[in-house]
Structure formats: C-alpha cells, structure tokens
C-alpha cells in the first residue's frame, strides 16, 4: 500500500537550515506529482511546495525564495531544503501526492517536526 516516510526535522535557530526527506513506497514514484505540506499546532494543514514528474515546481508565497523542493526518482525520495527559517515555519511537515484538495486525503505519514526557536 501507499506509504510516505518523512525525516530530517529538528530544532534550529532562526535563519538556520534543514533538509527534509520523504521516501515513498507503494506508488509509481517517477510519474507521481508530489507535494510537501505542513501543519502547525491549532492551524489547518497547508500546501508548501509541489513538484511534477518533470521537476516543475511551485511554492506557497510564504516560502518562496527560501524553500526548495527536489526529487530523486532512483531513490523514490522527495526533498525539501529549508533555508532562512523563521519561527512561523515551525510545524509538522508531511509529504503526499500533490493536490489542491488535499484535505480529502485519508492517509498521511507520521511527518517530521520542524521547530525554529532561539
């Protein structure tokens, strides 16, 4: 079955960087359009970035210029490079198929916690 396993989160100071990884199984990875999402405490999950099979990318306005999404089809892995982190980036980060109506998804991995604090 479909499975996404996220990793790479941690505690970082404002202005710092992290690289998140998400390894997928149970899908045809090379043709899948994938996204990174995040959910902060008390807030709704939001779409952060997306990447097509041909590595066309898009980003939420809040992270443009600071985050970079990429993929390695040989490793069934999608990455999210987080730079110039701000406290408001603190959240649990998830990957999944990319969709605007992602709230209909019933499966989410465990996510990886990113905390930006001094």
N, C-alpha and C positions, 0 to 999 in steps of 0.2 A: 504494500500500500504506500501511498504518498507519505514521505517523511522529510521534514526540514530540521536540521540541527544547527543552531546558531552558537557562535562562540566569539571570544575576543573582547568582551566588555570588561569594564573595571572602573576604578576610581581614578580620576585625572583632574589636574588643576585647570582652571580657565585658561584658554589659549593652547592647551595641550592637544594631543592627537591620539587616536586609536584606530586600529584596523579590525573590523568585524568580518567574520567568515560565516558562510552558511552552506553546508553540504546537503545536497538533496539526493533522495533515492525514491524509486518507485515512479519516476517520471521520465519522459524523453527530454532530457535536460537541454540538449543542443538546440531544440526548436521551441523551447519554452520562453515565454516572456515573463520576467521575474521582477519582483519589487522588494524593497525594504520598507518596513513600517515601524512606527514606534508608538508607545503608549505610556504617558506619564500618569502618576497617581491622580485619580479623580478626573482624568480627562479621557476623551474618546481616542481610540486608535487613529493614527493619521498616516497617510502615504508620504514617504520621504523621498524615494527615488525609484526609477524603473529602468529596465534595460531589456531591449529586444534580443532576438536570436542573432541579429547582425550588429549587436552592440550599439544601437542607437539608444541614447539615454535621455532621461528627463528628471527634473528635480523640483521639489517643493520650493517655493520662494524663500522660505525660512532658512534653507540650507544651501542654496545656490552659491557657488564660488567657494564653499567650504568643504562640502562632501563630494566624494567621487565614487560612483558605482562602477564595478567591472565584473567580468566573469572569466572563468577558465573551464571551458567545456570538457577538457580532458580529465578534470578533477571533479566534475559535477558540482562546482563551487562558485558562488557569487560572493563578492566582497563589497564592503562599504568602508572607504577611507574617510575618517572623520578628522578634520583639521580645524584649528581656531575654535575649539569647543567653548561653548557658553553654558552657564548653569541651566538655562532653559532647554538645553539639549538632553538633560537628564531624563531617562526613560528606559523602559524595556524595549529592545529592538528585536524585531521579528523579520523573517523573510517569508515570502509566499508567492504564488502566482500574482502577476500584476493585474489589477483591475480597479476601475473607479468605484465599483460597487462591492468592494472587498468585505464590507460588513456582513455580507451574506455567507462568507466562508465559515464552515463549521470546524475546520481543522487549523490549528496553529501550533507551531512548535513551542518549546519552553522559553524561547527568547534568550537574550543576553542583556544583562543590566549595565547601563552606562550611567555613571554618576560624575557630574562635573561640579567640583567644590574645592574651595581653598581651605 
